[in-house]
Amino acid sequence: MMHFSTGGSGFPWRRLLYPFAIVGAFVVGVWGLVAALVWLLSAVAHTATVIAGAAGPIGVGGITLKLFSSKR
């Protein structure tokens, strides 16, 4: 059984507890940030697709560009 003590000849586990807790909190925070950014980019891409699909062909000075062609 492992005891969290600093006395005697045992290893001072309490000395390592805080650095591991800080690193663990940092890793969880970074993963949360990455997940939020991925969700945000997904929402932006979906919104751009819906707007481009509703807008139809885009024309400037006689040159038209159809972004999404429907095969009907």
Backbone hydrogen bonds, N-H to C=O, Kabsch-Sander energy under -0.5 kcal/mol:
donor,donor_aa,acceptor,acceptor_aa,energy
5,S,3,H,-1.4
10,G,7,G,-0.9
13,W,5,S,-0.5
13,W,11,F,-1.8
15,R,12,P,-0.9
16,L,12,P,-0.5
16,L,13,W,-1.0
17,L,13,W,-1.0
18,Y,14,R,-0.8
20,F,16,L,-1.8
21,A,17,L,-2.1
22,I,18,Y,-2.5
23,V,19,P,-2.5
24,G,20,F,-2.4
25,A,21,A,-2.2
26,F,22,I,-2.2
27,V,23,V,-2.5
28,V,24,G,-2.3
29,G,25,A,-2.2
30,V,26,F,-2.4
31,W,27,V,-2.4
32,G,28,V,-2.1
33,L,29,G,-2.2
34,V,30,V,-2.6
35,A,31,W,-2.4
36,A,32,G,-2.2
37,L,33,L,-2.3
38,V,34,V,-2.4
39,W,35,A,-2.2
40,L,36,A,-2.3
41,L,37,L,-2.6
42,S,38,V,-2.0
43,A,39,W,-2.3
44,V,40,L,-2.3
45,A,41,L,-2.4
46,H,42,S,-2.3
47,T,43,A,-2.3
48,A,44,V,-2.5
49,T,45,A,-2.0
50,V,46,H,-2.2
51,I,47,T,-2.5
52,A,48,A,-2.5
53,G,49,T,-2.1
54,A,50,V,-1.9
55,A,51,I,-1.9
56,G,52,A,-1.2
58,I,65,L,-2.9
60,V,63,I,-2.5
63,I,60,V,-1.5
64,T,62,G,-0.6
65,L,58,I,-3.2
67,L,65,L,-0.7
69,S,67,L,-0.5
72,R,70,S,-1.2
